[in-house]
Protein backbone atom coordinates (compact mmCIF):
# COMPACT_ATOMS: atom_id res chain seq x y z
CA UNK A 1 0.00 0.00 0.00
CA UNK A 2 1.20 3.51 -0.82
CA UNK A 3 2.82 5.51 1.97
CA UNK A 4 1.88 9.22 2.17
CA UNK A 5 4.05 11.75 4.01
CA UNK A 6 3.47 15.50 4.28
CA UNK A 7 6.50 17.60 3.34
CA UNK A 8 5.89 21.34 3.75
CA UNK A 9 3.14 22.35 1.33
CA UNK A 10 3.22 19.08 -0.59
CA UNK A 11 2.98 15.33 -0.04
CA UNK A 12 5.47 12.60 -0.88
CA UNK A 13 3.91 9.31 -1.97
CA UNK A 14 6.06 6.18 -1.80
CA UNK A 15 5.28 2.77 -3.27
CA UNK A 16 7.34 -0.42 -2.99
CA UNK A 17 8.23 -1.87 -6.39
CA UNK A 18 9.80 -5.20 -5.38
CA UNK A 19 13.49 -5.84 -4.84
CA UNK A 20 16.57 -5.56 -7.00
CA UNK A 21 19.15 -8.30 -7.68
CA UNK A 22 20.88 -7.43 -4.40
CA UNK A 23 17.61 -7.92 -2.46
CA UNK A 24 17.33 -4.17 -1.79
CA UNK A 25 13.82 -2.78 -1.77
CA UNK A 26 12.96 -0.64 -4.82
CA UNK A 27 10.98 2.43 -3.84
CA UNK A 28 9.20 4.70 -6.30
CA UNK A 29 8.36 8.21 -5.12
CA UNK A 30 6.32 11.08 -6.46
CA UNK A 31 5.33 14.49 -5.12
CA UNK A 32 1.74 15.75 -5.08
CA UNK A 33 0.66 19.33 -4.39
CA UNK A 34 -2.82 20.33 -3.11
CA UNK A 35 -5.01 22.58 -5.23
CA UNK A 36 -5.31 25.93 -3.38
CA UNK A 37 -8.75 26.49 -4.94
CA UNK A 38 -10.18 23.32 -3.37
CA UNK A 39 -11.28 22.64 0.20
CA UNK A 40 -9.21 20.52 2.57
CA UNK A 41 -11.71 17.67 2.23
CA UNK A 42 -11.61 17.83 -1.57
CA UNK A 43 -7.81 17.83 -1.57
CA UNK A 44 -7.74 14.87 0.79
CA UNK A 45 -9.92 12.84 -1.57
CA UNK A 46 -7.81 13.93 -4.54
CA UNK A 47 -4.64 12.90 -2.70
CA UNK A 48 -6.00 9.46 -1.86
CA UNK A 49 -7.18 8.96 -5.45
CA UNK A 50 -3.82 10.06 -6.83
CA UNK A 51 -1.96 7.73 -4.44
CA UNK A 52 -4.09 4.79 -5.58
CA UNK A 53 -3.53 5.60 -9.26
CA UNK A 54 0.20 6.02 -8.67
CA UNK A 55 0.40 2.64 -6.92
CA UNK A 56 -1.50 0.99 -9.79
CA UNK A 57 0.92 2.44 -12.33
CA UNK A 58 3.93 1.20 -10.34
CA UNK A 59 2.46 -2.29 -9.96
CA UNK A 60 1.45 -2.44 -13.64
CA UNK A 61 4.83 -1.22 -14.86
CA UNK A 62 3.38 1.90 -16.54
CA UNK A 63 4.84 4.49 -14.14
CA UNK A 64 7.28 6.93 -15.73
CA UNK A 65 9.93 8.51 -13.53
CA UNK A 66 11.50 11.73 -14.74
CA UNK A 67 14.67 10.88 -12.80
CA UNK A 68 15.09 7.67 -14.80
CA UNK A 69 13.51 8.18 -18.22
CA UNK A 70 15.37 10.12 -20.91
CA UNK A 71 13.87 13.01 -22.83
CA UNK A 72 13.99 10.85 -25.97
CA UNK A 73 12.05 7.99 -24.39
CA UNK A 74 9.45 10.28 -22.87
CA UNK A 75 8.98 11.96 -26.25
CA UNK A 76 7.76 8.62 -27.62
CA UNK A 77 5.10 8.48 -24.90
CA UNK A 78 4.19 12.12 -25.53
CA UNK A 79 3.71 11.55 -29.25
CA UNK A 80 1.52 8.48 -28.73
CA UNK A 81 -0.51 9.53 -25.70
CA UNK A 82 -0.78 13.31 -26.12
CA UNK A 83 0.18 14.64 -29.56
CA UNK A 84 -1.72 12.01 -31.55
CA UNK A 85 -4.91 12.97 -29.67
CA UNK A 86 -4.55 16.72 -29.15
CA UNK A 87 -2.68 17.96 -32.24
CA UNK A 88 -3.40 18.11 -35.96
CA UNK A 89 -1.50 15.61 -38.18
CA UNK A 90 0.31 18.44 -40.01
CA UNK A 91 1.46 19.91 -36.68
CA UNK A 92 2.67 16.49 -35.52
CA UNK A 93 4.70 16.08 -38.73
CA UNK A 94 6.37 19.46 -38.16
CA UNK A 95 7.11 18.60 -34.52
CA UNK A 96 8.52 15.18 -35.46
CA UNK A 97 10.87 16.78 -37.96
CA UNK A 98 12.10 19.36 -35.43
CA UNK A 99 12.63 16.58 -32.90
CA UNK A 100 14.50 14.35 -35.33
CA UNK A 101 16.74 17.00 -36.87
CA UNK A 102 17.43 19.39 -33.98
CA UNK A 103 16.07 18.56 -30.54
CA UNK A 104 16.72 14.86 -29.86
CA UNK A 105 20.35 14.90 -31.08
CA UNK A 106 21.01 17.74 -28.62
CA UNK A 107 19.11 16.77 -25.44
CA UNK A 108 17.46 13.42 -26.15
CA UNK A 109 20.03 11.48 -24.13
CA UNK A 110 19.48 13.53 -20.94
CA UNK A 111 17.23 12.39 -18.12
CA UNK A 112 13.97 14.34 -18.23
CA UNK A 113 14.24 15.74 -14.69
CA UNK A 114 17.91 16.64 -15.16
CA UNK A 115 17.39 19.06 -18.04
CA UNK A 116 18.05 22.60 -16.83
CA UNK A 117 17.71 26.05 -18.45
CA UNK A 118 21.46 26.09 -19.17
CA UNK A 119 21.08 22.98 -21.38
CA UNK A 120 18.48 24.78 -23.47
CA UNK A 121 20.44 28.04 -23.58
CA UNK A 122 23.49 26.19 -24.93
CA UNK A 123 21.33 24.34 -27.44
CA UNK A 124 19.77 27.54 -28.79
CA UNK A 125 23.14 29.30 -28.89
CA UNK A 126 24.60 26.46 -30.97
CA UNK A 127 21.66 26.65 -33.38
CA UNK A 128 22.35 30.36 -33.88
CA UNK A 129 25.95 29.55 -34.81
CA UNK A 130 25.86 26.37 -36.89
CA UNK A 131 23.51 24.68 -39.36
CA UNK A 132 23.32 20.95 -40.06
CA UNK A 133 22.77 21.31 -43.80
CA UNK A 134 26.20 22.77 -44.45
CA UNK A 135 24.92 26.24 -45.29
CA UNK A 136 26.67 29.27 -43.85
CA UNK A 137 25.47 30.85 -40.63
CA UNK A 138 23.02 29.53 -38.09
CA UNK A 139 19.29 28.95 -37.92
CA UNK A 140 16.83 31.81 -37.68
CA UNK A 141 15.23 32.80 -34.36
CA UNK A 142 11.92 31.59 -35.85
CA UNK A 143 13.23 28.02 -36.18
CA UNK A 144 14.69 28.14 -32.67
CA UNK A 145 11.41 29.48 -31.28
CA UNK A 146 9.58 26.54 -32.88
CA UNK A 147 11.99 24.10 -31.21
CA UNK A 148 11.41 25.89 -27.92
CA UNK A 149 7.64 25.53 -28.34
CA UNK A 150 7.95 21.77 -28.93
CA UNK A 151 10.20 21.26 -25.91
CA UNK A 152 7.92 23.38 -23.73
CA UNK A 153 4.84 21.41 -24.79
CA UNK A 154 6.56 18.14 -23.92
CA UNK A 155 7.65 19.40 -20.51
CA UNK A 156 4.23 20.89 -19.76
CA UNK A 157 2.71 17.47 -20.36
CA UNK A 158 5.35 15.84 -18.15
CA UNK A 159 4.46 18.25 -15.34
CA UNK A 160 0.73 17.56 -15.75
CA UNK A 161 1.42 13.83 -15.61
CA UNK A 162 3.52 14.28 -12.44
CA UNK A 163 6.58 12.84 -14.15
CA UNK A 164 8.67 15.90 -13.41
CA UNK A 165 8.08 18.92 -11.18
CA UNK A 166 9.04 21.86 -13.37
CA UNK A 167 9.23 23.03 -16.97
CA UNK A 168 12.71 24.50 -17.60
CA UNK A 169 11.40 26.32 -20.69
CA UNK A 170 9.57 28.73 -18.39
CA UNK A 171 12.96 30.07 -17.29
CA UNK A 172 14.46 30.36 -20.79
CA UNK A 173 13.93 33.03 -23.43
CA UNK A 174 14.65 31.93 -27.00
CA UNK A 175 16.38 34.50 -29.24
CA UNK A 176 14.13 37.24 -30.59
CA UNK A 177 13.34 37.66 -34.25
CA UNK A 178 15.22 40.62 -35.70
CA UNK A 179 13.07 43.53 -36.83
CA UNK A 180 15.46 44.14 -39.73
CA UNK A 181 13.71 43.02 -42.92
CA UNK A 182 16.57 43.90 -45.31
CA UNK A 183 17.37 40.20 -45.83
CA UNK A 184 13.82 39.26 -46.90
CA UNK A 185 13.76 38.01 -50.49
CA UNK A 186 10.89 38.99 -52.78
CA UNK A 187 10.09 39.37 -56.48
CA UNK A 188 10.36 42.71 -58.24
CA UNK A 189 7.44 43.50 -60.61
CA UNK A 190 9.67 42.51 -63.53
CA UNK A 191 10.62 39.19 -61.91
CA UNK A 192 6.97 38.51 -61.11
CA UNK A 193 5.99 39.05 -64.75
CA UNK A 194 8.82 36.78 -65.90
CA UNK A 195 7.82 34.09 -63.38
CA UNK A 196 4.15 34.13 -64.45
CA UNK A 197 5.09 33.95 -68.12
CA UNK A 198 7.29 30.92 -67.49
CA UNK A 199 4.55 29.42 -65.31
CA UNK A 200 2.05 29.61 -68.15
CA UNK A 201 4.55 28.22 -70.65
CA UNK A 202 5.33 25.18 -68.49
CA UNK A 203 1.62 24.59 -67.85
CA UNK A 204 0.81 24.78 -71.58
CA UNK A 205 3.51 22.20 -72.39
CA UNK A 206 2.49 19.90 -69.54
CA UNK A 207 5.69 20.43 -67.58
CA UNK A 208 3.72 21.38 -64.45
CA UNK A 209 0.11 20.68 -63.48
CA UNK A 210 -2.63 23.29 -63.73
CA UNK A 211 -3.30 23.11 -59.99
CA UNK A 212 0.31 24.18 -59.32
CA UNK A 213 -0.15 27.12 -61.68
CA UNK A 214 -3.29 28.16 -59.79
CA UNK A 215 -1.47 27.74 -56.47
CA UNK A 216 1.21 30.28 -57.41
CA UNK A 217 -1.32 32.63 -59.02
CA UNK A 218 -3.31 32.71 -55.77
CA UNK A 219 -0.19 33.30 -53.69
CA UNK A 220 0.93 36.21 -55.85
CA UNK A 221 -2.35 37.99 -56.61
CA UNK A 222 -4.07 37.38 -53.24
CA UNK A 223 -0.98 37.82 -51.09
CA UNK A 224 -1.62 34.48 -49.39
CA UNK A 225 0.93 32.53 -47.42
CA UNK A 226 1.65 28.91 -48.34
CA UNK A 227 -0.36 27.49 -45.43
CA UNK A 228 -3.35 29.70 -46.24
CA UNK A 229 -3.35 28.64 -49.88
CA UNK A 230 -3.00 24.94 -49.07
CA UNK A 231 -5.91 25.20 -46.61
CA UNK A 232 -8.36 26.50 -49.23
CA UNK A 233 -11.41 24.32 -49.95
CA UNK A 234 -13.85 24.37 -52.88
CA UNK A 235 -16.39 25.83 -50.46
CA UNK A 236 -14.10 28.90 -50.23
CA UNK A 237 -14.46 29.53 -54.00
CA UNK A 238 -17.47 31.38 -55.37
CA UNK A 239 -17.64 30.69 -59.12
CA UNK A 240 -20.60 33.04 -59.63
CA UNK A 241 -18.93 36.08 -58.09
CA UNK A 242 -15.47 34.90 -59.11
CA UNK A 243 -14.13 35.40 -55.59
CA UNK A 244 -12.08 33.38 -53.11
N, C-alpha and C positions, 0 to 999 in steps of 0.2 A: 504494500500500500504506500502511496505517495506521502512523503514527509513534508510538512509546510512550516516554514520558520519566518517570522517577521524580521525584516532588516531595514530599520529606518522607515522610509515611506513606501517600501516595497516588500514583496514576499519572495523567499527562495523556496522553490519546490524541488525536492530530491526524490529520485526513483532508482531503485536497485535494478541493474541490468545484467545480472549473473556475475560470473567470475572469469578472470582472465586465465591464461595458461599457467600463471604462477599462483593461482588460487586466491588472488586479491579481488575484493569486491569491486565491480564496475558501477560507478554512480553517475547518473546523468542529472544535470541541474539546469534549471531555467528560472529566470526572474519574471515576476508578474507585478504590474503596478495597478493600483485601484483607479477607477474612473472618478475624478473629483466631482463630476456632475451627477453621480449616483449616490443613493443613501448607503449607509453602512451595511444594512441588511442586503441590499441589492449587490453590493460589492462582495459580500461574503458568499452569496450564492454563485456569483460569477467566478470567484476564486476556486470554490469547490469544483465547479464544472470544468474550469480550465485544468485543474490538477488531475481530474479523472481523464480528460482528453489527452493530456500530456503522458500520463501513465500508459494509456492504451497505445499511443504512438511508439513509446519506448518498447513495450512488450511485443508490438507487431513489427518492429524493425523499420518503421516509417519516420522516426524522429530525425530531424536534421539539426546538427549542432554547428553553429557558426564558428566555433573554435576548432572544429575538425574538418568541416567540408570546405573545399576550395571554391573560389569565385567561379571557376569554370564549371565545376560539378553542379553548383547551385543554379547556374544559368540554365542548365538543361531542365531542371525542375521548373524554373520560372517560365521558360518557353512553353512547356507542356501544360502546366497547371494554371498559369496566369495569362500569358500573352495570347495563347491560342484561343482563349475564351473572351478576353477583354479587348483585344486589338484587331484592327483590320488586317487582312492578309498582306496587302501592299506595305503596311507599316511594319509588319513582322519581317518581311523580306528585307526591308531597309535596315532594320535592327540587326538581323542575322549577319548581313554583310559588314556592318560596322563592328560587330563582335568578332567576326572571323578575321577581318583585315587588321583592325587596330587594337581593340580592347583586350581580347583574350591573350594575344601574344605578349601584352605588356603586364597585365595583372591577373591573368587567369590562374596562375600557379599559386597565388597567395591565398591563405586561409581567409574566409569571408570576414570574420571578426577582427582580423589583424590588419586589414586595409585602413590606412590612415590618410588624412588630407595631404600629407607630404608625398605619398605614393601617386596620388592623382595630379598634384602640382608638377611633379617630375615628368609624368606621362604627357601632360598637356604641353609642357615646355619642349619636350623632345619632338612632339608633333609639329610645333611651330618652326623647328629647325630643320627637320629631315623628312622627306617623303619616301615611301616604299616603292614607288613606281619609277624611280630613277630621275625624275624631273627635278629641276633646280628649285631651291627654296623649300619651305615647309607647307603644311596644310593651312587652309584659311580658318579664321576663328569660327566661321559657320560650321565647318566640319567638326571642329573640336567641341563646339557647343552641342552638336547632335550626339557625339559620343558621351558627353557629360549627361545629357538627358536620358540616354539608355542606362548608364551606370546608376543614376539616381533612381530611376524607376525600379531597377532590380533591387537596390538596397531598401527602398521604401517598402517593397513587398516583403523583404526579409524581416524588416522591423515589424510589420503587421502580423507576420507569421511567428513572431517571437523567436526567430532564429538568431538574430543579432539585436543589440540594444540601440544602436545609433546608425544614422546615415551620414557617412563622411562627406558626401556631396554638399550637405547643408553648410559646411564650413569651408567650401572651396568656390572660388569665382573663376569660371573659364575666361579666357581672353576675350576682350570686347571686339566687335566688328568695327573696323576703321570706317570713319565717315567720309574718307577720301574716295571719290568715285572715279578718279582719273584712270584707273586701270580696268574699268569696265569696257568690254568690247561690244560694239554694236555696228550695224550696217549704216553706211551713208545712203542718201537717196539714190545715188548712182549705183552703189553695190546692191541695193534692194531691187532696183529695176533689172540689173544683170542677173541676179539670183532668180527672180520670177520668170524671166525669159528662158533661162536654162531649165527651170522647173517644168515649164510648159513643153519645152522641146523633148525632155526625157519622158514625160508622160505620153506625148504623142507617139513616140517610138517604142513605147512599152518598156522603157528602162526602169521606170518606177511606177507604182500603182496610183490610180486616181485618188484613193483615200489619203495617200501620203501628200499628194499635191494639195488637197483640201486642208489637210492638217496645217501645212506651212502657211497657206493663204489665211486661215483663221488666226494663226499666231501673229502674223504681220499686220493684217488689216483691223483686227479686233484688239490687238495689244494683249492677248491672253498669254499666260504662262503655260508651260508644258502640262503641268498637272491639271490646270483648268480645262485645257483643250481635250486631254484624254478623258476627262470625266463627263464630257458632253454626251447626252442621250438624244435619240430621235425626238423625244418629247420636248426637248429644248429648242427644236427647229420648227419655225412656223413657215411653211411653204407658201401660204397665201399672202402673208405680209412680207415674206422674204426677210425674216429677222431670225436672229439666234439669241 
